[in-house]
Amino acid sequence: MRLGESGKMQASINITPLVDVVLVLLIIFMVMAPQMRKGPDVKLPNTTKPNSQGDERGRILVSIDEAGGLWINDQPVAAEHFGEALNAAVGTEPNPSVVIRGDAKLHFVQVREAMLAIEQAGFRGVGLIAKRAGAEGK
């Protein structure tokens, strides 16, 4: 620009910093997504080849922790109110499915009791979640 000339405004946006910020946020969310799961920490039992865990829509997650405590999604529930809490968790879902995450240290009797309570609450076809043998994580 020379002396005496009027300066022009340039109306261009530098998008490089915007792209950098978006990529950093994307990486943060990709790293944190596996940590955002429902329920208590449960060490899943190993299996040689678990089937696909299925679709999470309409799924009610029942967790049984190491001490035998029952959880529906991320809320602890007393055993005597389990059926009522399970029916309340369904809400208006037309075709709910119930899936159990049981700790590997539990006796199968405790898992079976939860399965019977789920059936008594009126649900059929309870699923079980396991992890592949040698897989990382809980």
C-alpha positions in Angstrom: 0.0 0.0 0.0 1.4 3.4 -0.9 1.0 6.6 0.8 -2.1 8.5 -0.2 -4.0 5.4 -1.4 -7.1 4.3 0.4 -6.8 0.9 2.1 -9.2 -1.9 1.0 -10.7 -4.3 3.5 -10.3 -7.9 2.6 -13.3 -10.0 3.5 -11.7 -13.5 3.5 -11.9 -15.9 6.3 -8.9 -18.0 7.3 -10.4 -21.5 7.9 -7.2 -23.2 8.9 -7.5 -22.5 12.6 -11.2 -23.6 12.5 -10.3 -26.9 10.9 -7.5 -27.5 13.5 -9.9 -26.9 16.4 -12.6 -29.2 14.8 -10.1 -32.0 14.3 -8.8 -31.8 17.8 -12.4 -31.9 19.2 -13.1 -34.9 16.9 -10.1 -36.8 18.3 -11.1 -36.0 21.9 -14.6 -37.3 21.3 -13.3 -40.5 19.6 -11.0 -41.2 22.6 -13.7 -40.4 25.2 -16.6 -42.2 23.6 -15.7 -45.7 24.9 -15.5 -44.3 28.4 -19.1 -43.0 28.3 -21.0 -46.2 29.0 -23.9 -46.8 31.2 -23.9 -48.6 34.6 -21.2 -49.6 37.0 -17.8 -51.0 36.2 -18.3 -54.7 35.4 -15.6 -57.1 34.4 -17.3 -59.1 31.6 -16.7 -62.8 31.3 -14.6 -64.0 28.4 -15.9 -66.1 25.5 -14.2 -67.4 22.4 -16.5 -65.7 19.9 -19.4 -63.5 21.1 -22.1 -62.7 18.7 -22.8 -59.1 17.7 -24.2 -57.1 20.6 -27.1 -55.9 18.4 -28.8 -52.6 18.1 -28.9 -50.4 21.2 -32.2 -48.7 20.3 -34.9 -49.9 22.7 -32.4 -51.8 24.8 -32.6 -51.8 28.6 -29.2 -52.5 30.1 -29.3 -54.5 33.4 -25.9 -54.7 35.1 -24.9 -56.9 38.0 -21.8 -55.7 39.8 -19.2 -57.8 41.7 -21.2 -57.5 44.9 -24.4 -58.7 43.3 -26.0 -55.2 43.1 -28.6 -54.6 40.4 -28.4 -51.6 38.1 -30.9 -50.6 35.4 -29.1 -48.5 32.8 -27.0 -46.3 35.2 -29.3 -46.3 38.2 -28.9 -48.7 41.2 -32.0 -50.7 42.1 -33.0 -52.7 45.1 -33.8 -56.3 44.4 -37.3 -56.1 45.9 -38.2 -53.2 43.5 -36.4 -54.6 40.4 -39.5 -55.6 38.4 -41.2 -52.2 39.0 -38.1 -50.3 38.1 -37.7 -52.4 35.0 -41.2 -51.7 33.8 -40.7 -48.0 34.6 -37.5 -48.0 32.5 -39.4 -49.2 29.5 -41.4 -46.0 29.2 -43.2 -45.9 25.9 -40.8 -48.1 24.0 -42.9 -50.4 21.8 -40.6 -53.4 21.6 -38.0 -53.3 24.4 -35.2 -55.8 24.8 -33.4 -56.5 28.0 -29.6 -57.2 28.1 -27.6 -58.3 31.1 -24.0 -57.3 31.8 -22.9 -59.6 34.7 -19.5 -59.4 36.4 -17.2 -62.3 35.6 -16.7 -63.0 39.4 -20.4 -63.7 39.9 -21.9 -67.1 40.4 -24.3 -68.0 37.6 -27.0 -68.4 40.3 -27.0 -64.6 40.7 -27.3 -64.0 37.0 -30.1 -66.6 36.7 -32.0 -65.0 39.5 -31.9 -61.7 37.6 -33.0 -63.5 34.5 -36.0 -65.0 36.4 -36.9 -61.6 37.8 -36.8 -60.1 34.3 -39.1 -62.9 33.0 -41.5 -62.4 36.0 -41.7 -58.7 35.0 -43.1 -59.7 31.7 -40.0 -59.6 29.4 -39.0 -62.5 27.1 -35.7 -63.2 25.5 -33.0 -61.8 27.8 -29.6 -61.2 26.2 -26.2 -61.6 27.8 -23.1 -59.4 27.1 -19.7 -60.9 27.1 -16.3 -59.8 25.7 -14.0 -61.7 23.3 -11.2 -63.6 25.0 -8.1 -61.5 24.9 -9.9 -58.3 24.2 -8.9 -55.1 26.0 -11.2 -53.3 28.4 -13.9 -54.2 30.8 
